[in-house]
Each structure stands twice: as C-alpha cells, then as structure tokens.
Amino acid sequence: MRAATLTSSMIRRIVFDDEAQTLLVCFRSGLRYLYAGVPRAVYDGLRRAGSAGRFFNEEVRGRYACRADPAQRRYRPTVD
C-alpha cells in the first residue's frame, strides 16, 4: 500500500493498493471513495500533480468504477 497526504483544497489524502489496483480518495469534505482498476501511474500522477483536483477531475472521475468507502464512519446526531 502507498499513501500520500496532498496539499489540495479538494483532496486530503490518497491511498493506493498495488495488488487490488484500488485508489482510495479522502476528500476534505470528509467523504471517502474507492476507485477500482486504477493503474499505478494514475496514483503517481495524482500525487505529483500541480493541481490534484484538476487531475482527479480529468483522469479519475467518471473513468473508473467507484463506490463509497465501506469503512467510512458516519456520525449522526442521537435522537432523544
């Protein structure tokens, strides 16, 4: 596994699993998504991009199967 914290206004962190070829994108909004079938070169490009948000929108979004991270915690207010 490879991980990087980005200096982006959109993306906080990315994690890449070489074996499974999955890319986890942790957005600053708190949402986390897994992208399947992502080549290592895309992870490297995202990590090195001058604008991670632009690179993500052009090279990842809509190009790979995506689902919400099942490990994402959802905090909800309790109802009394």
N, C-alpha and C positions, 0 to 999 in steps of 0.2 A: 504494500500500500504506500501511496505517496500522498502527501498533503501539503497545502500551502495556504497561508493567510495572505489575502490580497489587500492592496491599498486602493479600493474601489468604492464608489458611493453606492453601488448596487450589490456587489458580491463580497461577502465577508471571508469565506473560506471555501476551498475546493479539496476534494479527496478523490483519488483515482485508484481503483483496484485493477492492477495489471491482469490478473488471472481471469477475473469476471468481465473485464472491459466495461466497468461501470464508473460513471463520474457522478459524484455527489456534489451538488452546488448548494451552499448555505448562503441564503440571501440576507442582506442587512435587515429586511423586514421580519426575519425570524423563520420564514418558510424554508423548507429543505426539499430538494427534488433529486431523484436518481435518474440518470440517463443511461440507457443500455446500448451496447455495441459501439462505444466510443473508442476510437483509436488513441493510442498513447500520444501521438503527435498533436491531437486536439487539446489534450490536457496540457502539454508543454506550451502550446501556443497561447492558451488562455492564461497560464501562469506568467508568461513573458509579455503579454500584450500591453501596449501603452494605455489602451482603454479596454479593461476587462468586460465592461458592459457592452460595448460595441462588438467586440469579438464574440461574446456569448450570443448576442442577437443575430449576428451574421453566420456563425459557424456551428452553433449548438441548437438554439431554439428552433423547433419545428423540423429538425433533421434526424433526431434520434428519439426512440420510444422513451417516454417519460412517465414517471409516477411519483406521487408524494412519498417521501421517506417514511416507511412504516415505523421507524424508531423515533420519529418526531413527536415530542411531547406537546400535548395540548392542554393548556391551563384554562380552566373555565371557572368563573365565579360560582361559589356554592349558593344554593338557594335555601333560605331558611324557611 
